[in-house]
């Protein structure tokens, strides 16, 4: 299952728009205005080291540093499990990438290339692995630190990212929302919003990538067990089948919970999924009516119960402004 998750994420992030949105919205350590995101180009991530040993990172992208014109390499690693050796792996991949770049250099590249390691983690547990090699070198004297690499990397912990802090109009935000939604009922509203946003013909490859990722990563195993999902030709057709499948989901979940003695848990999970779906629909309606929402408004909606959401939905019919028709 871990390999399946990693492969699905590689395919989704094979689109430069996902990588650009990742850098713009989730890598706060980097001055993004210095990066030419339009120059993002994938480069090979497999390197042949000494003794013909092969090293392979998940993905490597190259883009231009505006002030200097020099290339910067974004080294992406997708993790579905916690890896305590991640700083060591980061250093290893960075060294092999540096050697590969310098071997292929035509003379314009002087010194080591700039490399930005980013780890995208989608496991349910919080990421607890060391973030630098210093944390792995416990017990050694401090003066030795100056002689060792850091192995530091940027981390995006998908399930630990607060929804209220997600940037709008960002494809990676949709990945996080779909991952955290969990229940198909909640996913349906998010997918409808995503379909409206990626509506241009040029977005078709990205819509397809989202659909394939959704099927093989985000949908519960029981939802895709009949094998029909792989034959879908496009995102719209996939969304229609998802809606059809949701009609059967409640009854199947109920029967499975009763057989396994987990009926109470299943009922609670469905209720939470429906509530999250109501929140996402109201957010979408408010954004379409009044434009960009403040963080305070988004946070208030995420904390509201079903009765409050219904009250706001009724006020939306007659409200002339976001501040006049609602009490946030």
N, C-alpha and C positions, 0 to 999 in steps of 0.2 A: 504493500500500500504506500509506503514512504517513497519508493521509486516512482510510482504512478503520480503522486502529488508533485514531485520535483519535475517530472517530464511535462506535466500539464502546465506548470508555471513557466517552464522554459518556452513552451509554445506561445503562451499568452504574452510574455515579455519579449517575443521575437519581433514585436511591432515597436518602432521608434517612439510612437506616441505614448505608449505605456512607460517607457524608460524616461522620456522627457517629463511626464507628469510625476514620476517617482522622484526625480531630482528637484522639480519645482515645488512639490508639496510636502515632501517627507525627508529631505536631507537638509536639515537646518544648519548643519556645520559648513555648508558650502555656499559661497556668494554666487547664486545662480546667474545673476546678471553678467558675470564674467564668462559664462559658458555660452557657446553658440549651439543651441539645442537643435537648430536646423541642420547642423553638420553631423548629427549622430549616424554612425555607420557601424554595422556589426563587423567584427574581425574574428579570426579563428581563435578558438579557446582551447585548442589541443596543442601541446608543446612537447617536443622530443628533447629530453635532457641527456645528461651523460649516460653512457652505457645503454643508449637507446631506450631509456625508460620514458614512458609516455605520461604526461601530466595533462589533465583535462579539467578546466573550470567549467561552470555551468554556462555562463555567457560573458563575453567581453565586447564592449562598445567603445568606439573612438569618437571624440568630438574635439572641437577647436577651442583653445583658451583665447578669448578675444584680445586681452591686452598684449599678449606675447605672440600669438599666432601658433603656439606650440600645441601638439596633440596631447590630450588627456585621455586616459583609458579608464573606463568604468567596469570594474570586475564584479559581476553579479553571482551570488550564490543563493540557491533556493533550498531552504531547510524545512522539513516537516517534523524533524526530531532535534532535540537539543544535542549539540556536539561540543563536548568540553575541550576539544582540541582545535576549535575554530581559529584562535589566533595563530596557531602553528600552521594550519592549512592556508590561512590568509597570506602569511609570509612566504610559504612555499610557492603558491600560485603566483604571487607578485614577483618573486625572483625569477621564476621560469618565464613569465610574461616579459619581464625586463630584458632577459637574455635573448628572447625571441625577437623582440622589437629591435634591439641593437644589432643582432645578426642581419636583419633585413634592412637596416638603415642604409641610405644612400650617401650619408655624409652630412646631411642637414641636421640630424638629431645628435645633439651633444649632451653627454651625460645620461643619467638614468631618466626614463620616461616618468611622467606623473601618473600615478595609479590611485584610483578611489575605490576601495573595497566596500561593497554593500551586501549585507546579508538580509534576505527577505524570509522571514520565519512565519509559518502558518499553523504551528502546533497549538493545541488547546492550552497547555501549561505555559506559564510565563517563562521567558528565556532566562536561564540562570547560569549559562556558561560564561567563562571569563571573557572580558572584552579586550584584554591586552595580554601580551606575553609576560608582563611583570607579575600578573596574578598567578601565572603558572610557575614562575620561578620563586616559589616560597622558600624561605630559609637562607637564601643567598645574601651576601652583604650588599648594601646599597651601592657601593662604588662600582660594582660590576654592571649596573644598569646602563652606564654610558657606552658599554661595549656590545650591547645587544639590541636587536630590532624591537619595535613595539608590537607589531602584529595587530594594531588597532583597526577596527572596522566600524562602519555605520550599520546600525541595526534597525529594521522595520519589523516590529513584533505585531503582526496583524490583529490578533485577538486581544492585545493589550492596548490598542490605540483607541482612545475615546471617540465615539461617533460624533459628539458635539464639536470636536476639534478638526473634523475632516474638511479640507478645502472643497469649495464648490467647483463644478465643471472640471473634474479631475477623474480620469479613468481609474486610477489606483484607488480613489475613494469608493468607487463602485465595487471594486474587488473586495475591499475591507467590509463594506456594508453587506455584501452577499455572503461572505464568510461568516460574519457575526450573526446574520439573520437566522441561519440554521434551519428553520422550518420553511417548507415550500410555500406556505401561505404568505409569509413575510417576503420571500424572494419574488413572488409574482408581482407585487407592487413596484419593487425596485427594478425589476426587469422591464416593466412597462415604461418606467421613467427612462431607463437606459435606451430602450428602443427609440423613444422620441428624440433623445439627444443625439444618438448615432443614426441619423435619418438620411444622410446624404449618400449617393451612390459610392463615393470614394471610401465610405466607412464600412462597406460590405465585408472586406477581409477582417476588420477588427470585430464586427458583429459576429462573424463566424468563429473567430478565436474565443470570444466570450462565451458563445454557446458551447463549444467543445470543452472549454475549461469548466463550465457549469455542470455539464453532464458527468464528467469523469472525476470532478473534485468536490463540488459543492452539494449536488443532490444526494440525499440519503440513499444508501445502497438499495433499499427496497423500492425506491421510486424508479430506478433504472434497471432493475433486475431482469426485465423481460426482453432487453436487447433491442428495442425499437429505436432508441435514441441515436444510435450511430448511423441510421439511414436518413436522418434529416438533412435537407439540402441547404437550408438557410436559417437565419436567426428567427425570422417571423414565423416560419413553420414550426420551429422548435418551441417558440413561446406558446403557440396555439396548442401543441401537444401537451405542454406543461399544464396549461389551464384544464385540458381534458383529464389529465392524470390527477390533478388536485381534487376533482370531483370524487375520485375513488379513495383518496388518501385518508380521509377521516375514518371511513368504515374499516379500511385495512388496518389502520393504526389501532383502532379500538379492538378489533379481533385479535391482533397480535399481542396487544397488552393484556387481554384477558387470558390468552393461552399461557403467557409467561408470568402471570401474576403481577403485571406492572400497569394495570389499567389506570390507577390513580396518577402515576407518573406521566402516562401518555396524555391523559386529559389535561393535566397541568401544562405540558409542553405545547399542546395545540392552542390552549388559551393564550399563552404567552406569544405564540407565533401570530395569532390573529391580532392581538393588541399591537404588536410591532408593525404589522401590515397597515393597520389604521393610522398609526403615527406617520408612516412613510407616505401614505396617500394625502394626508393633511399637509405635510411639508411640501409635497409637490404642488398641491392646489394653491397654497399660499405663495409659493415662489412664482407660479405662473400669473397670479393676480397682482402681486405687489412687488415682485422682483426679489433681489438678494435679501436673505433674512440674516439678522444679527445672530451672533453666537448665543446671546441670552434667550432669544425666541426659540432657536433650535433646541437648546437645552431644556427649556420649559416644556416643549412638546414631547421630548424624549422621557420626561418624568411624569407625564400626565396619565391618568387612568382612562378607561373607556368612556365613562360618563362625561368627563371634562372634554375629551376629544369630540364627542357627539355635540356638546354645547358649542364648541368653537366651529364645528362644521356647519351648524345652523346659522351662526352669526356671519359666516363667510358669504352667505347668500345676499346679505343686505349691507355689509360693511363697505364704507367708502374709502377707508384707509386702514393700514395695519395698526396704527396707534389708536384710532378712534373707535374701532369696532371690537377691540379685544382688550382684556386686562391681563397683561403678562406679569 
